Amino acid sequence: MAHPERVADTHAHTGEGPLWHPDEERLYWVDIPAGRLFEYDPVADEYTVAYETDGAPIGGYTIESDGALLLFTQRRVERFVPGDDEASLVAEIDADTRFNDVFADPEGRVFCGTMPGEDHLGDLYRLDTDGSVSLVIEDVDIPNGMGFSSDLATFYFTESEAHRIYAFDYDRATGGVSNKRTFLDLAGEDGVPDGMTVDADDHIWSARWNGGKVVRYAPTGEAVTELDLPARKVSSVTFGGPEYTDLYLTTALTDGDRATEGDGAGALFRISDVGVSGVPEFRSDIA
């Protein structure tokens, strides 16, 4: 199996949210507190800052059905068309803190988590295609990575500080989730579960913040693969490339010191031979 390749040597404070954009043939990701959206062109092997806010964090984003990007900042949801200089307001969600990890469902809705504040935990909301907002799960100690089983019957949801990944029954017609149960209890393992993705074989890849790795789990919950990275804070993972055979991973450099955080902390990595492919993520249909 190939080793991680550093494809963008950013020193991102909190690199997050990698998504492959098949229309653009680019890999996008963000540095959350910096409010920067990056893009990586694997053909040219070059990366640039595609968009930067006026200081607002970008907690996550989705790809819209028409190829635009839907950026979730702090209370605001904005539409950004790659190549433009500005983003336009689409919706506002009455949340006290910034967004953290967002995820489109098969019908174009978006599940969007918010960070805990000084005196309250975070929440998971759902933004529907008509612009309405529903509170889905309350009191979450850092909402994070989400995914669906291949049959779309199960919705996976990570609660980082609880060290758990949950499974819910998912109703595609309504976007509702129910029957919460613990899929993975990771309290005894190194690091904190963060972003995740589901591959074509229905296995879950979970990035490990402060664990320096990504772990692949079978649908039964058994760990089957671990890949180490030269960064303690591995924040998220996705598949990309024309055939979705490249595994991309974001990392963070929160204290600014690679001597303690790892030589690759804050960079974007790619692993090109993991023996399985991913699937295209669902697109939102909000704007």
NORDAKA-V196168 format. One record per pair of residues at least 24 apart in sequence whose C-alpha atoms are under 6 Angstrom apart, sorted by the first residue. I is the first residue (numbers start at 1). J is the second residue. D is the distance in Angstrom with one decimal. If there is no record, write none. Layout:
i=(I & I)
j=(J & J)
d=(D & D)
This chain:
i=(1 & 2 & 4 & 4 & 4 & 5 & 5 & 6 & 7 & 7 & 8 & 8 & 9 & 10 & 10 & 11 & 11 & 12 & 12 & 12 & 13 & 13 & 13 & 14 & 15 & 15 & 15 & 16 & 16 & 16 & 17 & 20 & 32 & 32 & 32 & 33 & 59 & 59 & 60 & 60 & 63 & 64 & 64 & 64 & 65 & 65 & 65 & 74 & 101 & 104 & 104 & 104 & 105 & 106 & 108 & 108 & 108 & 109 & 113 & 115 & 129 & 129 & 144 & 144 & 145 & 145 & 145 & 147 & 150 & 160 & 160 & 160 & 163 & 163 & 194 & 195 & 195 & 196 & 196 & 197 & 199 & 200 & 200 & 200 & 207 & 207 & 207 & 208 & 209 & 209 & 209 & 230 & 230 & 230 & 231 & 231 & 231 & 231 & 232 & 232 & 239 & 244 & 244 & 245 & 246 & 246 & 247)
j=(273 & 273 & 269 & 270 & 271 & 269 & 270 & 269 & 268 & 269 & 267 & 268 & 267 & 266 & 267 & 266 & 267 & 252 & 253 & 266 & 252 & 253 & 254 & 252 & 250 & 251 & 252 & 235 & 236 & 250 & 60 & 240 & 57 & 58 & 59 & 57 & 99 & 100 & 101 & 102 & 283 & 283 & 284 & 285 & 283 & 284 & 285 & 98 & 144 & 282 & 283 & 284 & 282 & 282 & 283 & 284 & 285 & 284 & 143 & 142 & 285 & 286 & 194 & 195 & 194 & 195 & 196 & 197 & 202 & 192 & 193 & 194 & 187 & 192 & 235 & 235 & 236 & 236 & 237 & 238 & 278 & 277 & 278 & 279 & 234 & 235 & 236 & 234 & 233 & 234 & 235 & 262 & 263 & 264 & 261 & 262 & 264 & 265 & 261 & 262 & 278 & 277 & 278 & 277 & 271 & 272 & 271)
d=(5.6 & 5.4 & 6.0 & 5.6 & 4.8 & 5.4 & 5.1 & 4.5 & 5.9 & 5.6 & 5.7 & 5.1 & 4.7 & 5.8 & 4.7 & 4.3 & 5.9 & 5.8 & 5.9 & 4.3 & 5.3 & 4.6 & 4.7 & 4.4 & 5.3 & 5.2 & 5.1 & 5.9 & 5.9 & 5.5 & 5.9 & 5.0 & 5.2 & 4.9 & 5.4 & 4.6 & 4.6 & 4.6 & 5.0 & 5.4 & 5.2 & 5.2 & 4.6 & 5.5 & 5.4 & 6.0 & 5.5 & 4.2 & 5.5 & 5.6 & 5.7 & 5.2 & 5.8 & 5.6 & 5.8 & 3.9 & 4.4 & 5.7 & 5.4 & 5.6 & 5.9 & 4.7 & 5.7 & 5.9 & 5.8 & 3.9 & 4.8 & 5.9 & 5.9 & 5.9 & 5.3 & 6.0 & 5.2 & 5.9 & 5.6 & 5.8 & 4.0 & 6.0 & 5.7 & 5.8 & 4.2 & 5.8 & 5.0 & 5.7 & 5.6 & 5.6 & 5.2 & 5.4 & 4.2 & 4.9 & 5.6 & 5.3 & 5.7 & 5.1 & 5.8 & 4.3 & 5.2 & 4.4 & 5.4 & 6.0 & 5.2 & 5.4 & 5.1 & 4.5 & 5.8 & 4.5 & 5.0)
